[in-house]
Amino acid sequence: MKAGKATTFLDPLTALDLEALTSEIIPTTETPGAKEAGVVHFIDRALTTFDREYQPAYREGMAGINAKRAEMFPGSASCAALTSAQRIALLTDIEATPFFSLLRTHTMMGFLAEPIYGGNPAGGYRTLGFEPAHSYKPPFGWYDDKANGGDN
């Protein structure tokens, strides 16, 4: 987790676990991944602003993940302490759950959202080749008011 940047909703251990899990959803390769994008901070912000109704889902979902982790990897201390292969096995096991779907959605949102919306400061949308142009065009070409009986 980025040094010096505290979370509001997530406790520090849960934030570390989420950072580890989201880093398996969007791993670091030759391009930055979820960790570098600060996705855990986006999720924390989402849970205290526009998606606060998902706070119980995160509490219950992380409790469920940690129970599954303890079952699958006895003696493990946390998701963050697991190896990458173990985290992938854990995520694969919970892949069909509603919480995984929510976690994946928030991960993608945090990675792709523009920084002005609390998203990836490196511009995850640039990874896809998208550059925001902030220009508006009529959806299907020129709209001619005369076609609708206007004078223009």
N, C-alpha and C positions, 0 to 999 in steps of 0.2 A: 504494500500500500504506500502511496506517496507520503513521504515524510512531511510532518507538519500539517497535514490536511486531516482534520478530525471529521468524524461522521456525526450526524444528529440523531437519527433513529437507530442505526445499527450499532451494537456494542463492538468494541475493537476485535474480539475473537470471531464474532460472526462476520464482520467485514473482511477479515483475513481469509476465512473459509469461503466467502462469496467471491473474493478476488481469485482464489485458487480455482474455484469451479468455473467462473466465467472465462478464465484463461484457458480452459480446456474447450470451451464452446467456440471462442475465437482466439486461437493460439498465436503466439508471436512467431513469425517466420521471417522472411526477408522484409516484411512490412510489420508495423506495430500491431499488437494484439489488444485484447480487452484490458490487460493490465496497464499497458502504456496509455491507453485511451482513458483510463480512470473510470471505467464502467461502474465499479463499486460505488463511486461517489455520485454518479448519475442515478443509480438505483436508490441510494440513500436519499437524494434530493427528491426523487419521484415519490418515495414513500412518505415524505413530509409535505408534499405539495399536491400535484395533480393526480397522484395515484395512492393517496393515503388510505383509501378503502382496502388496499391490499396488505396493510400492515399485519392483520391476523394471518393471512395466507403465508407471509414470510416467516412469521414466528412458528407456525405449525409446520410449514414446509421444511425449514431448517432443522427443527426438532426431529422430523421424520427422516431427513437425510442423515443426521447424526446417529439416529437409532440404526438405520440401515448400514452406515459406515461401521459402527461398533459390531454389528452382526457379521458383516462381510470381512472385516479386518480387526479381529479382536486384539486389544492392546494398543490400537492406534489412538492418538490423542486428539486429532482434529482432521478435517478435510485438508487443511493447508499442510499438514504433516505427511499426508499420503504422497506416494510417487505419482507421476503423471499417469502411468498405466493403471494404477489403482483408482485414481479419480475418474478416469474414463470408464472403467468397469462399474464404478458407483453410479455415474451419470447414465450409463447404458441401462442399468437395472431400474432406474426411476424414470426413464425416458417417456413412458406412457402416462405419467401422472400429470394432473393439472398444474402442480407446482413447477415441474420442469418446463412446461409450456410457458408459464409466466416468467420464469427465470430466463429462458431463451429469448423471449420477446423483449424483456428489459435489457438484456445483454445487447441484442441487435440495435435497439433504440439508442442506447448509450454510446455504442460504437459509431453509429451512422449519423446521429444528430449533430447539427452545427454547434459550435462552442457557445454561441449566444443563447442557446437553449439548454445549456448545461451538458452538452455532449462532448465528444472527443475533441480535445484542444488541438490535436494534430489534423483534424478534418478527416474522419473516417470515410466520409462520402467521397473524398478524393481517391481513396483506394479503389473505388469503383469507376473512377474516371469522370466523376461528376464535378463540375465547377458551377456553383450557384451564379446565375447571371442576373437575377432579379429584374428580368424584363418580362413584360406581359404581351402576349399576342392573342388575337382572336382565335378561338379554337379550330375553326375550319376555314381559315382564310378571311378575305375581306367580307364584311357584312354590309350589304347594300340596302339601305332603308327604302329605296324605291321599290324593291321587291315586295315590300309590305305596305305599299301605298303612300309612302312618305315623299317629301319634296327633295330630299338630298340625293 
